[in-house]
Amino acid sequence: MKDRTSGRGANPLRRKADRTRTRLRLAFAVACLVAVFCGVAAGRASWTGSSRAAESIARHRHEVSAVTVGETFYLAGARPRGAPADVARATWHYPLDRSHTDTVPVPRGTRAGDTVRVWVDDAGHEASAPPGTADVALDAFGVGAGALTGVLLVSGLLVRGGLRLVDARSSRAWETEWESVEPLWSGRLRPGHGAGDG
């Protein structure tokens, strides 16, 4: 009992298991701070990398005027989650001495002969628009949130496992202690002891 009553914050009712539980909860609080730091660091790194990639892509993307040469039709997304779009055949010149014709996304209600804006690569082929600031920010947020969530999940599982282990040990210790105290406390005879035994 001496080790339970001496030292800082002495409490005769505080067991080793109680101190271990407190340490585990403190470790989880520290892990939460680490998770925030990791989330911010990962998000910032993603922002920097994605911004550079977007700038590099933007240097090789050009917006040109194209003239539709066919009727608009509805095209389902190429991928399972691809967004459906209105498309039409259109023609454009890029570089100026080269003519290109391809099926490109167009605004709803576009008719043959209308002028539309098309993004093309350096060779003049139809390409996607360069990522904007919102795309870069969304990616950075996703990476940061993923890192934060990952650290919280792992640390939470470890702390929960540690708490269960402490609870199991504490229960076993309690049962062992109760077996030695209960016969005296309740006045029941221990197995193998007679009425006159002490």
N, CA and C atoms as a LAMMPS dump frame, in Angstrom:
ITEM: TIMESTEP
0
ITEM: NUMBER OF ATOMS
594
ITEM: BOX BOUNDS ff ff ff
-5.0000000000000000e+02 5.0000000000000000e+02
-5.0000000000000000e+02 5.0000000000000000e+02
-5.0000000000000000e+02 5.0000000000000000e+02
ITEM: ATOMS id mol type element x y z
1 1 1 N 0.821 -1.2 0
2 1 2 C 0 0 0
3 1 3 C 0.86 1.257 0
4 2 1 N 2.128 1.108 0.396
5 2 2 C 2.985 2.273 0.517
6 2 3 C 3.159 2.994 -0.822
7 3 1 N 3.358 2.196 -1.93
8 3 2 C 3.582 2.832 -3.218
9 3 3 C 2.351 3.557 -3.733
10 4 1 N 1.18 3.219 -3.211
11 4 2 C -0.051 3.876 -3.657
12 4 3 C -0.32 5.172 -2.897
13 5 1 N 0.323 5.339 -1.763
14 5 2 C 0.022 6.513 -0.936
15 5 3 C 1.14 7.535 -0.931
16 6 1 N 2.295 7.189 -1.477
17 6 2 C 3.403 8.14 -1.457
18 6 3 C 3.59 8.746 -2.841
19 7 1 N 4.318 9.839 -2.88
20 7 2 C 4.611 10.482 -4.156
21 7 3 C 3.639 11.602 -4.461
22 8 1 N 3.851 12.196 -5.653
23 8 2 C 3.031 13.332 -6.054
24 8 3 C 1.59 12.904 -6.275
25 9 1 N 0.646 13.7 -5.848
26 9 2 C -0.769 13.396 -6.037
27 9 3 C -1.179 12.116 -5.341
28 10 1 N -0.626 11.885 -4.15
29 10 2 C -0.879 10.631 -3.442
30 10 3 C -2.365 10.462 -3.154
31 11 1 N -2.838 9.267 -3.409
32 11 2 C -4.227 8.916 -3.149
33 11 3 C -4.253 7.44 -2.807
34 12 1 N -4.643 7.079 -1.583
35 12 2 C -4.605 5.666 -1.186
36 12 3 C -5.539 4.787 -2.011
37 13 1 N -6.532 5.377 -2.671
38 13 2 C -7.458 4.579 -3.476
39 13 3 C -7.025 4.472 -4.938
40 14 1 N -5.994 5.172 -5.285
41 14 2 C -5.531 5.165 -6.677
42 14 3 C -4.594 3.992 -6.912
43 15 1 N -4.986 3.133 -7.848
44 15 2 C -4.197 1.944 -8.144
45 15 3 C -3.27 2.199 -9.325
46 16 1 N -2.381 1.224 -9.558
47 16 2 C -1.47 1.301 -10.695
48 16 3 C -2.269 1.338 -12.004
49 17 1 N -3.355 0.586 -12.052
50 17 2 C -4.202 0.566 -13.251
51 17 3 C -4.801 1.943 -13.52
52 18 1 N -5.164 2.662 -12.463
53 18 2 C -5.711 4.011 -12.634
54 18 3 C -4.675 4.958 -13.223
55 19 1 N -3.434 4.83 -12.751
56 19 2 C -2.365 5.671 -13.287
57 19 3 C -2.096 5.327 -14.753
58 20 1 N -2.147 4.042 -15.076
59 20 2 C -1.931 3.621 -16.466
60 20 3 C -3.038 4.16 -17.367
61 21 1 N -4.283 4.109 -16.894
62 21 2 C -5.399 4.665 -17.681
63 21 3 C -5.193 6.158 -17.939
64 22 1 N -4.755 6.878 -16.905
65 22 2 C -4.511 8.32 -17.047
66 22 3 C -3.418 8.578 -18.076
67 23 1 N -2.338 7.775 -18.02
68 23 2 C -1.246 7.941 -18.988
69 23 3 C -1.731 7.652 -20.412
70 24 1 N -2.554 6.635 -20.573
71 24 2 C -3.063 6.302 -21.907
72 24 3 C -3.946 7.423 -22.454
73 25 1 N -4.777 7.986 -21.6
74 25 2 C -5.636 9.092 -22.048
75 25 3 C -4.801 10.331 -22.38
76 26 1 N -3.761 10.567 -21.606
77 26 2 C -2.855 11.679 -21.894
78 26 3 C -2.132 11.432 -23.22
79 27 1 N -1.728 10.181 -23.452
80 27 2 C -1.066 9.837 -24.717
81 27 3 C -2.002 10.09 -25.893
82 28 1 N -3.296 9.798 -25.725
83 28 2 C -4.245 10.044 -26.812
84 28 3 C -4.415 11.543 -27.061
85 29 1 N -4.41 12.328 -25.977
86 29 2 C -4.502 13.79 -26.141
87 29 3 C -3.29 14.31 -26.919
88 30 1 N -2.108 13.791 -26.605
89 30 2 C -0.897 14.181 -27.342
90 30 3 C -1.014 13.73 -28.793
91 31 1 N -1.549 12.507 -29.005
92 31 2 C -1.719 11.995 -30.371
93 31 3 C -2.667 12.881 -31.171
94 32 1 N -3.67 13.458 -30.511
95 32 2 C -4.583 14.379 -31.205
96 32 3 C -3.83 15.607 -31.693
97 33 1 N -2.941 16.13 -30.86
98 33 2 C -2.129 17.279 -31.273
99 33 3 C -1.197 16.902 -32.424
100 34 1 N -0.605 15.703 -32.334
101 34 2 C 0.272 15.219 -33.406
102 34 3 C -0.529 15.051 -34.693
103 35 1 N -1.768 14.547 -34.564
104 35 2 C -2.618 14.352 -35.74
105 35 3 C -2.912 15.678 -36.431
106 36 1 N -3.181 16.713 -35.65
107 36 2 C -3.429 18.036 -36.232
108 36 3 C -2.175 18.53 -36.957
109 37 1 N -1.032 18.359 -36.316
110 37 2 C 0.228 18.772 -36.945
111 37 3 C 0.449 18.005 -38.251
112 38 1 N 0.251 16.686 -38.218
113 38 2 C 0.437 15.864 -39.424
114 38 3 C -0.543 16.272 -40.522
115 39 1 N -1.791 16.537 -40.141
116 39 2 C -2.785 16.946 -41.124
117 39 3 C -2.417 18.262 -41.795
118 40 1 N -1.97 19.232 -40.985
119 40 2 C -1.571 20.534 -41.536
120 40 3 C -0.342 20.379 -42.429
121 41 1 N 0.646 19.593 -41.958
122 41 2 C 1.873 19.407 -42.739
123 41 3 C 1.575 18.696 -44.06
124 42 1 N 0.748 17.638 -44.014
125 42 2 C 0.414 16.905 -45.238
126 42 3 C -0.39 17.777 -46.196
127 43 1 N -1.34 18.54 -45.662
128 43 2 C -2.132 19.436 -46.498
129 43 3 C -1.278 20.507 -47.147
130 44 1 N -0.353 21.049 -46.384
131 44 2 C 0.533 22.096 -46.93
132 44 3 C 1.445 21.526 -48.01
133 45 1 N 1.984 20.316 -47.758
134 45 2 C 2.845 19.684 -48.762
135 45 3 C 2.054 19.394 -50.04
136 46 1 N 0.816 18.931 -49.869
137 46 2 C -0.034 18.661 -51.031
138 46 3 C -0.341 19.947 -51.787
139 47 1 N -0.623 21.013 -51.05
140 47 2 C -0.905 22.319 -51.681
141 47 3 C 0.287 22.77 -52.523
142 48 1 N 1.493 22.663 -51.94
143 48 2 C 2.698 23.089 -52.652
144 48 3 C 2.922 22.25 -53.906
145 49 1 N 2.846 20.919 -53.741
146 49 2 C 3.065 20.032 -54.882
147 49 3 C 2.007 20.195 -55.96
148 50 1 N 0.74 20.272 -55.541
149 50 2 C -0.346 20.415 -56.508
150 50 3 C -0.297 21.769 -57.207
151 51 1 N 0.105 22.814 -56.493
152 51 2 C 0.206 24.142 -57.101
153 51 3 C 1.279 24.145 -58.183
154 52 1 N 2.413 23.524 -57.888
155 52 2 C 3.481 23.446 -58.889
156 52 3 C 3.022 22.634 -60.099
157 53 1 N 2.355 21.51 -59.837
158 53 2 C 1.865 20.672 -60.943
159 53 3 C 0.845 21.431 -61.781
160 54 1 N -0.047 22.172 -61.111
161 54 2 C -1.062 22.944 -61.839
162 54 3 C -0.417 24.032 -62.691
163 55 1 N 0.613 24.689 -62.145
164 55 2 C 1.322 25.71 -62.924
165 55 3 C 2.004 25.101 -64.136
166 56 1 N 2.592 23.911 -63.944
167 56 2 C 3.256 23.233 -65.056
168 56 3 C 2.251 22.847 -66.136
169 57 1 N 1.1 22.329 -65.717
170 57 2 C 0.052 21.952 -66.681
171 57 3 C -0.463 23.194 -67.402
172 58 1 N -0.665 24.281 -66.646
173 58 2 C -1.204 25.509 -67.236
174 58 3 C -0.29 26.072 -68.321
175 59 1 N 1.03 25.867 -68.185
176 59 2 C 1.954 26.357 -69.209
177 59 3 C 1.764 25.627 -70.539
178 60 1 N 1.188 24.441 -70.496
179 60 2 C 1.018 23.63 -71.706
180 60 3 C -0.453 23.492 -72.109
181 61 1 N -1.308 24.354 -71.56
182 61 2 C -2.723 24.36 -71.946
183 61 3 C -3.045 25.723 -72.539
184 62 1 N -3.863 25.698 -73.582
185 62 2 C -4.214 26.934 -74.279
186 62 3 C -5.708 26.901 -74.57
187 63 1 N -6.363 28.006 -74.314
188 63 2 C -7.787 28.095 -74.606
189 63 3 C -7.96 28.75 -75.972
190 64 1 N -8.661 28.052 -76.882
191 64 2 C -8.841 28.556 -78.252
192 64 3 C -10.326 28.59 -78.588
193 65 1 N -10.654 29.34 -79.645
194 65 2 C -12.033 29.38 -80.147
195 65 3 C -12.215 28.259 -81.155
196 66 1 N -13.308 27.53 -81.02
197 66 2 C -13.642 26.455 -81.953
198 66 3 C -15.045 26.697 -82.487
199 67 1 N -15.307 26.198 -83.674
200 67 2 C -16.625 26.336 -84.298
201 67 3 C -17.233 24.944 -84.412
202 68 1 N -18.444 24.791 -83.884
203 68 2 C -19.101 23.485 -83.949
204 68 3 C -19.504 23.184 -85.39
205 69 1 N -19.301 21.923 -85.789
206 69 2 C -19.613 21.509 -87.164
207 69 3 C -20.658 20.39 -87.164
208 70 1 N -21.214 20.095 -86.022
209 70 2 C -22.233 19.051 -85.936
210 70 3 C -23.219 19.377 -84.848
211 71 1 N -24.264 18.577 -84.791
212 71 2 C -25.3 18.782 -83.786
213 71 3 C -24.803 18.352 -82.405
214 72 1 N -25.344 18.984 -81.39
215 72 2 C -25.022 18.626 -80.009
216 72 3 C -25.721 17.328 -79.64
217 73 1 N -25.017 16.472 -78.94
218 73 2 C -25.642 15.253 -78.428
219 73 3 C -25.139 15.014 -77.005
220 74 1 N -25.855 14.131 -76.316
221 74 2 C -25.595 13.86 -74.911
222 74 3 C -24.661 12.666 -74.812
223 75 1 N -23.597 12.8 -74.034
224 75 2 C -22.623 11.723 -73.874
225 75 3 C -22.506 11.364 -72.401
226 76 1 N -22.721 10.09 -72.104
227 76 2 C -22.569 9.63 -70.719
228 76 3 C -21.092 9.665 -70.349
229 77 1 N -20.803 9.705 -69.066
230 77 2 C -19.418 9.747 -68.616
231 77 3 C -18.645 8.52 -69.06
232 78 1 N -17.387 8.721 -69.416
233 78 2 C -16.551 7.612 -69.872
234 78 3 C -16.22 6.663 -68.733
235 79 1 N -16.103 7.191 -67.525
236 79 2 C -15.818 6.366 -66.352
237 79 3 C -17.103 6.156 -65.574
238 80 1 N -17.12 5.163 -64.674
239 80 2 C -18.343 4.93 -63.89
240 80 3 C -18.849 6.166 -63.16
241 81 1 N -17.921 7.01 -62.694
242 81 2 C -18.338 8.22 -61.982
243 81 3 C -18.154 9.477 -62.83
244 82 1 N -17.811 9.286 -64.102
245 82 2 C -17.615 10.443 -64.976
246 82 3 C -18.919 11.192 -65.186
247 83 1 N -18.824 12.509 -65.187
248 83 2 C -20.036 13.329 -65.334
249 83 3 C -20.496 13.313 -66.791
250 84 1 N -21.793 13.116 -67.042
251 84 2 C -22.298 13.199 -68.417
252 84 3 C -22.22 14.644 -68.905
253 85 1 N -22.143 14.812 -70.22
254 85 2 C -21.992 16.168 -70.759
255 85 3 C -22.619 16.252 -72.137
256 86 1 N -22.95 17.484 -72.543
257 86 2 C -23.36 17.744 -73.91
258 86 3 C -22.09 17.943 -74.724
259 87 1 N -22.001 17.271 -75.86
260 87 2 C -20.812 17.366 -76.701
261 87 3 C -21.224 17.611 -78.149
262 88 1 N -20.257 18.077 -78.929
263 88 2 C -20.494 18.292 -80.359
264 88 3 C -19.165 18.227 -81.078
265 89 1 N -19.196 17.92 -82.363
266 89 2 C -17.99 17.965 -83.181
267 89 3 C -17.659 19.438 -83.418
268 90 1 N -16.391 19.769 -83.293
269 90 2 C -15.967 21.154 -83.494
270 90 3 C -14.605 21.168 -84.163
271 91 1 N -14.3 22.28 -84.788
272 91 2 C -13.008 22.439 -85.452
273 91 3 C -12.334 23.713 -84.964
274 92 1 N -10.998 23.685 -84.88
275 92 2 C -10.228 24.835 -84.428
276 92 3 C -8.827 24.784 -85.032
277 93 1 N -8.097 25.857 -84.897
278 93 2 C -6.734 25.951 -85.416
279 93 3 C -5.784 26.26 -84.26
280 94 1 N -4.851 25.336 -84.018
281 94 2 C -3.769 25.576 -83.054
282 94 3 C -2.682 24.536 -83.285
283 95 1 N -1.468 24.95 -83.473
284 95 2 C -1.046 26.298 -83.844
285 95 3 C -1.806 26.798 -85.075
286 96 1 N -1.631 28.04 -85.396
287 96 2 C -2.462 28.671 -86.421
288 96 3 C -2.442 27.944 -87.761
289 97 1 N -1.348 27.262 -88.084
290 97 2 C -1.258 26.575 -89.37
291 97 3 C -1.815 25.147 -89.334
292 98 1 N -2.353 24.717 -88.169
293 98 2 C -2.857 23.36 -88.043
294 98 3 C -4.328 23.346 -87.716
295 99 1 N -5.098 22.538 -88.432
296 99 2 C -6.541 22.422 -88.188
297 99 3 C -6.823 21.125 -87.428
298 100 1 N -7.72 21.21 -86.468
299 100 2 C -8.102 20.03 -85.669
300 100 3 C -9.619 19.937 -85.612
301 101 1 N -10.118 18.706 -85.629
302 101 2 C -11.548 18.461 -85.455
303 101 3 C -11.704 17.33 -84.451
304 102 1 N -12.571 17.538 -83.461
305 102 2 C -12.773 16.515 -82.434
306 102 3 C -14.115 16.754 -81.755
307 103 1 N -14.541 15.787 -80.97
308 103 2 C -15.76 15.929 -80.179
309 103 3 C -15.385 16.567 -78.853
310 104 1 N -16.014 17.679 -78.537
311 104 2 C -15.656 18.43 -77.333
312 104 3 C -16.905 18.759 -76.523
313 105 1 N -16.744 18.955 -75.21
314 105 2 C -17.886 19.387 -74.395
315 105 3 C -18.334 20.786 -74.817
316 106 1 N -19.634 20.988 -74.856
317 106 2 C -20.187 22.299 -75.232
318 106 3 C -21.315 22.65 -74.271
319 107 1 N -21.64 23.924 -74.149
320 107 2 C -22.772 24.317 -73.303
321 107 3 C -24.077 23.763 -73.874
322 108 1 N -25.029 23.51 -73.001
323 108 2 C -26.339 23.012 -73.432
324 108 3 C -26.982 24.027 -74.387
325 109 1 N -27.557 23.528 -75.451
326 109 2 C -28.224 24.392 -76.418
327 109 3 C -27.326 24.894 -77.539
328 110 1 N -26.071 24.444 -77.564
329 110 2 C -25.167 24.863 -78.639
330 110 3 C -25.642 24.267 -79.962
331 111 1 N -25.588 25.083 -81.024
332 111 2 C -26.004 24.609 -82.355
333 111 3 C -24.808 24.584 -83.3
334 112 1 N -24.956 23.903 -84.426
335 112 2 C -23.896 23.862 -85.435
336 112 3 C -23.585 25.284 -85.896
337 113 1 N -22.305 25.618 -85.954
338 113 2 C -21.877 26.947 -86.365
339 113 3 C -21.608 27.896 -85.217
340 114 1 N -21.949 27.492 -83.991
341 114 2 C -21.681 28.336 -82.823
342 114 3 C -20.193 28.27 -82.454
343 115 1 N -19.722 29.343 -81.841
344 115 2 C -18.328 29.377 -81.378
345 115 3 C -18.274 28.986 -79.906
346 116 1 N -17.364 28.086 -79.586
347 116 2 C -17.178 27.64 -78.197
348 116 3 C -15.704 27.739 -77.849
349 117 1 N -15.41 27.784 -76.543
350 117 2 C -14.026 27.825 -76.09
351 117 3 C -13.578 26.397 -75.764
352 118 1 N -12.383 26.035 -76.227
353 118 2 C -11.851 24.68 -76.045
354 118 3 C -10.432 24.788 -75.501
355 119 1 N -10.11 23.917 -74.529
356 119 2 C -8.741 23.826 -74.02
357 119 3 C -7.988 22.812 -74.861
358 120 1 N -6.763 23.17 -75.281
359 120 2 C -5.936 22.267 -76.078
360 120 3 C -4.529 22.224 -75.493
361 121 1 N -3.787 21.15 -75.845
362 121 2 C -2.397 21.048 -75.407
363 121 3 C -1.48 21.731 -76.412
364 122 1 N -0.179 21.604 -76.235
365 122 2 C 0.779 22.282 -77.112
366 122 3 C 0.678 21.83 -78.568
367 123 1 N 0.218 20.583 -78.775
368 123 2 C 0.096 20.063 -80.14
369 123 3 C -1.237 20.439 -80.772
370 124 1 N -2.114 21.055 -79.999
371 124 2 C -3.412 21.464 -80.521
372 124 3 C -4.524 20.464 -80.306
373 125 1 N -4.234 19.355 -79.611
374 125 2 C -5.26 18.351 -79.335
375 125 3 C -6.113 18.77 -78.14
376 126 1 N -7.391 18.41 -78.2
377 126 2 C -8.318 18.747 -77.116
378 126 3 C -7.804 18.171 -75.797
379 127 1 N -7.843 18.969 -74.732
380 127 2 C -7.32 18.559 -73.422
381 127 3 C -8.2 19.139 -72.327
382 128 1 N -7.987 18.637 -71.137
383 128 2 C -8.751 19.159 -69.998
384 128 3 C -8.21 20.512 -69.578
385 129 1 N -9.048 21.278 -68.908
386 129 2 C -8.621 22.588 -68.406
387 129 3 C -7.592 22.382 -67.3
388 130 1 N -6.663 23.297 -67.144
389 130 2 C -5.693 23.156 -66.049
390 130 3 C -6.402 23.252 -64.704
391 131 1 N -5.889 22.545 -63.699
392 131 2 C -6.523 22.617 -62.38
393 131 3 C -6.53 24.035 -61.845
394 132 1 N -7.642 24.438 -61.26
395 132 2 C -7.749 25.769 -60.669
396 132 3 C -7.39 25.753 -59.197
397 133 1 N -7.437 26.916 -58.588
398 133 2 C -7.111 27.042 -57.167
399 133 3 C -8.056 26.192 -56.312
400 134 1 N -9.333 26.142 -56.701
401 134 2 C -10.303 25.35 -55.928
402 134 3 C -9.948 23.869 -55.973
403 135 1 N -9.513 23.37 -57.136
404 135 2 C -9.116 21.959 -57.248
405 135 3 C -7.906 21.66 -56.371
406 136 1 N -6.933 22.557 -56.408
407 136 2 C -5.72 22.374 -55.606
408 136 3 C -6.069 22.4 -54.119
409 137 1 N -6.927 23.341 -53.727
410 137 2 C -7.323 23.456 -52.317
411 137 3 C -8.091 22.221 -51.865
412 138 1 N -8.963 21.721 -52.719
413 138 2 C -9.74 20.524 -52.37
414 138 3 C -8.834 19.313 -52.197
415 139 1 N -7.853 19.172 -53.09
416 139 2 C -6.892 18.074 -52.958
417 139 3 C -6.093 18.196 -51.657
418 140 1 N -5.626 19.404 -51.368
419 140 2 C -4.834 19.623 -50.149
420 140 3 C -5.666 19.326 -48.906
421 141 1 N -6.928 19.753 -48.932
422 141 2 C -7.809 19.485 -47.789
423 141 3 C -8.012 17.98 -47.616
424 142 1 N -8.218 17.279 -48.725
425 142 2 C -8.418 15.827 -48.66
426 142 3 C -7.208 15.105 -48.104
427 143 1 N -6.017 15.49 -48.557
428 143 2 C -4.791 14.861 -48.064
429 143 3 C -4.603 15.157 -46.581
430 144 1 N -4.804 16.418 -46.19
431 144 2 C -4.655 16.789 -44.782
432 144 3 C -5.652 16.076 -43.889
433 145 1 N -6.912 16.032 -44.34
434 145 2 C -7.944 15.344 -43.55
435 145 3 C -7.644 13.852 -43.452
436 146 1 N -7.124 13.27 -44.545
437 146 2 C -6.767 11.85 -44.524
438 146 3 C -5.652 11.559 -43.539
439 147 1 N -4.624 12.418 -43.521
440 147 2 C -3.515 12.224 -42.583
441 147 3 C -3.991 12.369 -41.143
442 148 1 N -4.79 13.398 -40.876
443 148 2 C -5.318 13.619 -39.528
444 148 3 C -6.152 12.426 -39.08
445 149 1 N -7.047 11.964 -39.958
446 149 2 C -7.915 10.837 -39.618
447 149 3 C -7.111 9.571 -39.386
448 150 1 N -6.1 9.342 -40.234
449 150 2 C -5.273 8.14 -40.08
450 150 3 C -4.563 8.098 -38.744
451 151 1 N -3.942 9.215 -38.365
452 151 2 C -3.23 9.255 -37.079
453 151 3 C -4.204 9.073 -35.918
454 152 1 N -5.372 9.725 -36.001
455 152 2 C -6.36 9.585 -34.925
456 152 3 C -6.869 8.152 -34.811
457 153 1 N -7.136 7.515 -35.948
458 153 2 C -7.638 6.135 -35.917
459 153 3 C -6.614 5.181 -35.32
460 154 1 N -5.37 5.284 -35.782
461 154 2 C -4.337 4.376 -35.273
462 154 3 C -4.106 4.595 -33.785
463 155 1 N -3.943 5.854 -33.387
464 155 2 C -3.696 6.12 -31.963
465 155 3 C -4.909 5.748 -31.118
466 156 1 N -6.116 6.008 -31.642
467 156 2 C -7.323 5.636 -30.9
468 156 3 C -7.424 4.139 -30.696
469 157 1 N -7.105 3.371 -31.742
470 157 2 C -7.145 1.906 -31.617
471 157 3 C -6.1 1.409 -30.623
472 158 1 N -4.897 1.998 -30.68
473 158 2 C -3.851 1.582 -29.737
474 158 3 C -4.239 1.9 -28.299
475 159 1 N -4.776 3.09 -28.071
476 159 2 C -5.18 3.467 -26.712
477 159 3 C -6.341 2.598 -26.239
478 160 1 N -7.287 2.355 -27.134
479 160 2 C -8.419 1.506 -26.742
480 160 3 C -7.949 0.096 -26.392
481 161 1 N -7.026 -0.432 -27.2
482 161 2 C -6.472 -1.752 -26.884
483 161 3 C -5.75 -1.746 -25.555
484 162 1 N -4.984 -0.677 -25.3
485 162 2 C -4.281 -0.572 -24.021
486 162 3 C -5.238 -0.494 -22.843
487 163 1 N -6.323 0.269 -23.004
488 163 2 C -7.312 0.38 -21.925
489 163 3 C -7.997 -0.962 -21.661
490 164 1 N -8.295 -1.696 -22.713
491 164 2 C -8.92 -3.023 -22.524
492 164 3 C -7.973 -3.97 -21.803
493 165 1 N -6.692 -3.907 -22.174
494 165 2 C -5.709 -4.755 -21.506
495 165 3 C -5.605 -4.397 -20.03
496 166 1 N -5.57 -3.1 -19.732
497 166 2 C -5.507 -2.66 -18.325
498 166 3 C -6.756 -3.108 -17.574
499 167 1 N -7.924 -2.963 -18.205
500 167 2 C -9.166 -3.383 -17.552
501 167 3 C -9.173 -4.88 -17.27
502 168 1 N -8.679 -5.673 -18.229
503 168 2 C -8.645 -7.123 -18.033
504 168 3 C -7.706 -7.487 -16.883
505 169 1 N -6.53 -6.869 -16.852
506 169 2 C -5.584 -7.144 -15.753
507 169 3 C -6.152 -6.69 -14.417
508 170 1 N -6.801 -5.537 -14.431
509 170 2 C -7.377 -5 -13.207
510 170 3 C -8.471 -5.926 -12.676
511 171 1 N -9.28 -6.46 -13.585
512 171 2 C -10.347 -7.388 -13.173
513 171 3 C -9.768 -8.659 -12.571
514 172 1 N -8.715 -9.186 -13.198
515 172 2 C -8.085 -10.401 -12.658
516 172 3 C -7.485 -10.127 -11.276
517 173 1 N -6.814 -8.972 -11.138
518 173 2 C -6.22 -8.623 -9.842
519 173 3 C -7.306 -8.437 -8.781
520 174 1 N -8.43 -7.815 -9.193
521 174 2 C -9.538 -7.604 -8.258
522 174 3 C -10.103 -8.933 -7.784
523 175 1 N -10.265 -9.872 -8.697
524 175 2 C -10.799 -11.195 -8.323
525 175 3 C -9.86 -11.916 -7.374
526 176 1 N -8.55 -11.813 -7.662
527 176 2 C -7.563 -12.466 -6.792
528 176 3 C -7.594 -11.854 -5.397
529 177 1 N -7.639 -10.53 -5.326
530 177 2 C -7.679 -9.859 -4.021
531 177 3 C -8.981 -10.175 -3.285
532 178 1 N -10.079 -10.233 -4.023
533 178 2 C -11.374 -10.499 -3.399
534 178 3 C -11.434 -11.909 -2.832
535 179 1 N -10.792 -12.863 -3.507
536 179 2 C -10.773 -14.242 -3.005
537 179 3 C -10.087 -14.331 -1.652
538 180 1 N -9.084 -13.488 -1.434
539 180 2 C -8.385 -13.541 -0.144
540 180 3 C -9.117 -12.738 0.937
541 181 1 N -9.903 -11.746 0.542
542 181 2 C -10.578 -10.888 1.521
543 181 3 C -11.993 -11.361 1.821
544 182 1 N -12.699 -11.875 0.845
545 182 2 C -14.127 -12.184 0.975
546 182 3 C -14.457 -13.138 2.116
547 183 1 N -13.681 -14.246 2.333
548 183 2 C -14.047 -15.133 3.452
549 183 3 C -13.994 -14.43 4.805
550 184 1 N -13.002 -13.568 5.007
551 184 2 C -12.894 -12.854 6.284
552 184 3 C -13.978 -11.778 6.405
553 185 1 N -14.225 -11.099 5.303
554 185 2 C -15.18 -10.002 5.319
555 185 3 C -16.604 -10.506 5.496
556 186 1 N -16.926 -11.625 4.829
557 186 2 C -18.302 -12.128 4.891
558 186 3 C -18.539 -13.075 6.058
559 187 1 N -17.45 -13.593 6.667
560 187 2 C -17.607 -14.546 7.753
561 187 3 C -17.809 -15.965 7.268
562 188 1 N -17.687 -16.205 5.982
563 188 2 C -17.826 -17.559 5.446
564 188 3 C -16.553 -18.339 5.697
565 189 1 N -16.703 -19.634 5.849
566 189 2 C -15.538 -20.495 6.052
567 189 3 C -14.859 -20.737 4.712
568 190 1 N -13.552 -20.803 4.755
569 190 2 C -12.821 -21.168 3.542
570 190 3 C -12.939 -22.673 3.355
571 191 1 N -12.876 -23.154 2.148
572 191 2 C -12.912 -24.598 1.923
573 191 3 C -11.751 -25.258 2.627
574 192 1 N -12.026 -26.347 3.386
575 192 2 C -10.975 -27.088 4.07
576 192 3 C -10.708 -26.587 5.483
577 193 1 N -11.389 -25.528 5.899
578 193 2 C -11.178 -25.006 7.258
579 193 3 C -12.345 -25.421 8.15
580 194 1 N -12.02 -25.766 9.34
581 194 2 C -13.065 -26.115 10.296
582 194 3 C -13.548 -24.873 11.04
583 195 1 N -14.56 -25.071 11.845
584 195 2 C -15.124 -23.95 12.578
585 195 3 C -14.142 -23.365 13.564
586 196 1 N -13.244 -24.211 14.115
587 196 2 C -12.296 -23.706 15.112
588 196 3 C -10.998 -23.208 14.517
589 197 1 N -10.849 -23.314 13.172
590 197 2 C -9.607 -22.876 12.539
591 197 3 C -9.551 -21.349 12.481
592 198 1 N -8.396 -20.779 12.596
593 198 2 C -8.249 -19.335 12.48
594 198 3 C -7.248 -19.057 11.458
